[in-house]
């Protein structure tokens, strides 16, 4: 059985699994992971109560965890696929996100360039809103209140386009930006040209820009580097939001300060990263 546990000091939640390996060697286009490391069980019973629940709170990990096959052919990275196949893969993400529209928060991520036999995405449909997502929801709401309804990410995109310092690429659907407060070297952000709350809603999905971002990173490093890719979409309770796609190269830059405080140290300025990637 998997549990959701709350850290007594930070208040952040962790999903603690049963120790089984999460592996689906011949998964269809979208399938639950078989008894996986963090399998979420809708009917999971309550865990045995701790002696002091004020310190040690745990509850059943309810929700869904799916593996979504991006491509049938063996590729390391989505960047190796034609744009049409990237769009098809992202269309499957959207389809499965819509299937979990009642979840409090839906998170889709890809460990791109990991050298696995088949590129896959993971979907987590959670019955709670993670703290980081809730914090963004609050910031979008507060910004809209201060600015008479303006969209936080929409205004950020406009300002980045005006300044041009951190813009890497622009097309008709989306903008590729070297993140202003990047937590890791060459962290990128894909945002729609026109704000839209949910990735799963009808509209552009920035498939060509995602492929272009991965291509530029592969060109910068000589081959596709391992990259954490995830979709941020509006969680439950959001009145103001805008979806985006984040890409963070997994370059082994986590240090003691980052691990211990959540304050990340990035040795490559976003402006420098943008200038390098624009030339590729």
C-alpha positions as CSV (number, residue, x, y, z in Angstrom):
1,X,0.0,0.0,0.0
2,X,1.2,3.5,-0.8
3,X,0.7,6.4,1.7
4,X,0.8,10.2,1.5
5,X,2.9,11.5,4.4
6,X,3.3,15.1,5.6
7,X,6.8,16.2,6.7
8,X,6.3,17.5,10.3
9,X,8.8,20.3,9.8
10,X,8.1,21.6,6.3
11,X,4.5,20.6,5.8
12,X,5.4,19.2,2.3
13,X,3.8,15.9,1.2
14,X,5.6,12.8,0.0
15,X,4.1,9.7,-1.6
16,X,5.8,6.7,0.1
17,X,5.5,3.4,-1.9
18,X,5.7,-0.2,-1.1
19,X,9.1,-0.8,-2.5
20,X,8.0,-2.6,-5.7
21,X,9.6,-1.7,-9.0
22,X,7.5,0.5,-11.3
23,X,8.1,-1.0,-14.7
24,X,5.8,-1.6,-17.6
25,X,7.8,-3.2,-20.4
26,X,5.0,-3.5,-23.0
27,X,2.6,-0.8,-21.8
28,X,-0.2,0.3,-24.2
29,X,-0.7,3.9,-25.0
30,X,-2.0,4.7,-21.6
31,X,-2.1,2.1,-18.8
32,X,-1.8,2.1,-15.0
33,X,1.6,1.0,-13.7
34,X,1.4,-2.5,-12.3
35,X,1.9,-2.4,-8.6
36,X,4.4,0.4,-9.1
37,X,6.7,2.3,-6.8
38,X,4.1,5.0,-6.2
39,X,0.9,3.3,-7.4
40,X,-2.1,5.3,-6.1
41,X,-5.0,3.2,-5.0
42,X,-8.5,4.8,-5.0
43,X,-9.7,2.3,-2.4
44,X,-6.6,2.2,-0.3
45,X,-7.4,1.8,3.4
46,X,-6.3,4.2,6.0
47,X,-2.8,3.4,7.4
48,X,-2.4,2.5,11.0
49,X,-2.6,5.7,13.1
50,X,0.6,7.0,14.6
51,X,0.8,7.7,18.3
52,X,1.1,11.4,17.6
53,X,-0.7,12.4,14.4
54,X,0.3,16.1,15.0
55,X,3.9,15.0,14.3
56,X,3.4,11.9,12.0
57,X,0.4,12.3,9.7
58,X,-0.2,9.8,7.0
59,X,-3.1,9.0,4.8
60,X,-3.9,6.7,1.9
61,X,-2.4,7.7,-1.5
62,X,-5.5,8.0,-3.5
63,X,-5.5,8.9,-7.2
64,X,-4.2,7.5,-10.4
65,X,-0.7,6.9,-11.9
66,X,-0.5,6.1,-15.6
67,X,2.3,5.4,-18.0
68,X,1.7,7.0,-21.5
69,X,3.7,5.7,-24.4
70,X,5.0,8.6,-26.5
71,X,6.2,6.6,-29.5
72,X,6.3,2.9,-30.4
73,X,9.7,3.2,-32.0
74,X,12.7,3.1,-29.7
75,X,13.9,6.7,-29.2
76,X,15.8,8.3,-26.4
77,X,14.2,11.7,-26.8
78,X,11.0,13.3,-28.1
79,X,13.4,15.6,-30.0
80,X,14.2,12.7,-32.3
81,X,10.6,12.3,-33.5
82,X,9.0,14.2,-36.3
83,X,6.9,17.2,-35.1
84,X,3.7,15.3,-36.1
85,X,4.6,12.4,-33.8
86,X,5.5,14.8,-30.9
87,X,2.0,16.4,-31.4
88,X,0.4,13.0,-31.3
89,X,2.2,12.1,-28.1
90,X,1.1,15.4,-26.5
91,X,-2.4,14.8,-27.7
92,X,-2.4,11.6,-25.7
93,X,-1.2,13.5,-22.7
94,X,-4.1,15.9,-23.1
95,X,-6.6,13.0,-23.6
96,X,-5.5,11.3,-20.4
97,X,-5.5,14.6,-18.4
98,X,-9.1,15.1,-19.5
99,X,-9.9,11.7,-18.3
100,X,-8.9,12.8,-14.8
101,X,-10.6,16.2,-14.9
102,X,-12.0,15.6,-11.3
103,X,-8.6,15.3,-9.8
104,X,-7.4,18.1,-7.6
105,X,-4.1,18.3,-9.5
106,X,-2.9,16.5,-12.6
107,X,0.9,16.3,-13.3
108,X,2.4,15.0,-16.6
109,X,6.1,14.6,-16.8
110,X,8.7,13.0,-19.1
111,X,12.3,11.9,-18.2
112,X,13.6,12.7,-21.6
113,X,16.9,11.5,-23.0
114,X,17.3,8.8,-20.3
115,X,18.2,6.1,-22.8
116,X,15.1,4.0,-22.0
117,X,13.9,1.5,-24.6
118,X,10.8,3.5,-25.3
119,X,10.0,7.2,-24.5
120,X,7.1,7.4,-22.1
121,X,5.3,10.1,-20.0
122,X,4.0,9.6,-16.5
123,X,0.6,11.0,-15.3
124,X,-0.2,11.6,-11.7
125,X,-3.8,12.5,-10.9
126,X,-3.7,13.5,-7.2
127,X,-6.5,14.1,-4.7
128,X,-4.6,17.1,-3.2
129,X,-2.8,20.2,-4.7
130,X,1.0,20.0,-4.1
131,X,2.4,22.9,-2.2
132,X,4.4,24.2,-5.1
133,X,1.4,24.2,-7.4
134,X,-0.8,25.8,-4.7
135,X,1.8,28.5,-4.3
136,X,1.7,29.3,-8.0
137,X,-2.2,29.3,-7.9
138,X,-2.0,31.9,-5.2
139,X,0.5,34.1,-7.0
140,X,-1.6,34.1,-10.2
141,X,-4.6,35.1,-8.1
142,X,-2.8,37.8,-6.2
143,X,-1.3,39.2,-9.4
144,X,-4.8,39.3,-11.0
145,X,-6.1,41.2,-8.0
146,X,-3.3,43.8,-8.1
147,X,-3.6,44.3,-11.9
148,X,-7.4,44.3,-12.4
149,X,-7.5,40.8,-13.9
150,X,-4.2,40.6,-15.8
151,X,-2.6,37.2,-16.3
152,X,0.8,36.7,-14.6
153,X,2.3,34.4,-17.2
154,X,0.8,36.4,-20.1
155,X,2.3,39.6,-18.8
156,X,5.6,37.8,-18.2
157,X,5.7,36.6,-21.8
158,X,5.0,40.1,-23.2
159,X,7.8,41.6,-21.1
160,X,10.3,38.9,-22.1
161,X,9.4,39.4,-25.7
162,X,9.9,43.1,-25.3
163,X,13.3,42.7,-23.6
164,X,14.5,39.9,-25.8
165,X,17.3,39.0,-23.3
166,X,16.0,35.6,-22.4
167,X,14.0,34.7,-25.5
168,X,15.3,31.6,-27.3
169,X,12.6,31.1,-30.0
170,X,9.1,32.3,-31.0
171,X,6.5,30.7,-33.3
172,X,2.8,31.2,-33.9
173,X,1.7,29.2,-30.9
174,X,4.3,29.7,-28.2
175,X,7.4,31.2,-26.8
176,X,10.6,29.5,-25.6
177,X,12.3,31.4,-22.7
178,X,15.4,30.8,-20.7
179,X,13.8,31.1,-17.2
180,X,14.5,34.3,-15.4
181,X,15.2,32.6,-12.0
182,X,16.5,29.3,-13.4
183,X,17.2,26.7,-10.8
184,X,19.6,24.8,-13.1
185,X,21.7,25.6,-16.1
186,X,19.7,25.9,-19.4
187,X,16.3,25.6,-17.7
188,X,13.7,26.5,-20.2
189,X,10.0,27.5,-20.2
190,X,7.5,27.1,-23.0
191,X,4.4,29.3,-22.7
192,X,1.5,29.9,-25.1
193,X,1.4,33.2,-27.0
194,X,-2.2,33.7,-25.6
195,X,-2.8,32.7,-22.0
196,X,-5.0,29.6,-21.5
197,X,-5.6,28.1,-18.0
198,X,-5.4,24.4,-18.8
199,X,-3.2,22.5,-21.2
200,X,-5.9,19.9,-21.6
201,X,-8.4,22.5,-23.0
202,X,-8.8,22.9,-26.7
203,X,-6.1,25.0,-28.4
204,X,-2.4,24.9,-29.3
205,X,-0.1,22.5,-27.4
206,X,3.3,23.8,-28.5
207,X,4.5,20.5,-30.0
208,X,6.9,22.1,-32.5
209,X,8.4,24.3,-29.7
210,X,8.9,21.4,-27.4
211,X,10.7,19.5,-30.1
212,X,12.8,22.7,-31.0
213,X,13.7,23.1,-27.3
214,X,15.0,19.5,-27.1
215,X,16.8,19.9,-30.4
216,X,18.7,23.0,-29.2
217,X,19.6,21.3,-25.9
218,X,20.9,18.3,-27.8
219,X,23.0,20.6,-30.1
220,X,24.4,22.5,-27.1
221,X,25.6,19.3,-25.3
222,X,26.4,17.2,-28.4
223,X,23.7,14.7,-27.8
224,X,20.3,14.7,-26.1
225,X,21.0,15.3,-22.4
226,X,18.6,13.9,-19.7
227,X,15.9,16.5,-19.2
228,X,13.0,16.7,-16.8
229,X,10.0,17.9,-18.7
230,X,6.6,18.5,-17.1
231,X,3.3,20.2,-17.9
232,X,2.0,22.7,-15.4
233,X,-1.8,23.1,-15.7
234,X,-4.4,24.8,-13.6
235,X,-5.2,22.9,-10.3
236,X,-8.5,22.8,-8.5
237,X,-9.5,26.1,-7.1
238,X,-7.6,28.2,-9.7
239,X,-9.5,31.3,-11.0
240,X,-6.5,32.7,-12.8
241,X,-3.7,30.6,-14.3
242,X,-1.9,29.7,-17.5
243,X,-0.4,26.4,-18.5
244,X,3.3,26.0,-19.4
245,X,5.9,23.4,-20.1
246,X,9.1,23.4,-18.0
247,X,12.4,21.8,-19.1
248,X,15.2,21.3,-16.7
249,X,18.4,19.5,-17.9
250,X,19.4,16.9,-15.3
251,X,23.1,17.8,-15.2
252,X,23.8,16.7,-11.6
253,X,23.9,20.3,-10.3
254,X,21.9,19.7,-7.1
255,X,24.1,20.9,-4.2
256,X,23.9,20.9,-0.4
257,X,22.2,24.3,-0.3
258,X,19.5,23.2,-2.9
259,X,18.9,19.9,-1.1
260,X,18.7,21.4,2.3
261,X,16.9,24.7,1.7
262,X,15.2,24.5,-1.7
263,X,17.4,27.5,-2.8
264,X,19.0,26.5,-6.0
265,X,22.4,27.6,-7.3
266,X,22.7,28.1,-11.0
267,X,26.2,28.8,-12.4
268,X,24.9,29.7,-15.9
269,X,23.1,33.0,-16.2
270,X,19.7,32.6,-18.1
271,X,20.8,35.5,-20.4
272,X,23.9,33.6,-21.4
273,X,22.0,30.3,-21.8
274,X,19.5,32.1,-24.1
275,X,22.2,33.7,-26.2
276,X,23.9,30.3,-26.7
277,X,20.7,28.4,-27.6
278,X,19.5,31.1,-30.0
279,X,22.6,30.4,-32.1
280,X,21.9,26.6,-32.4
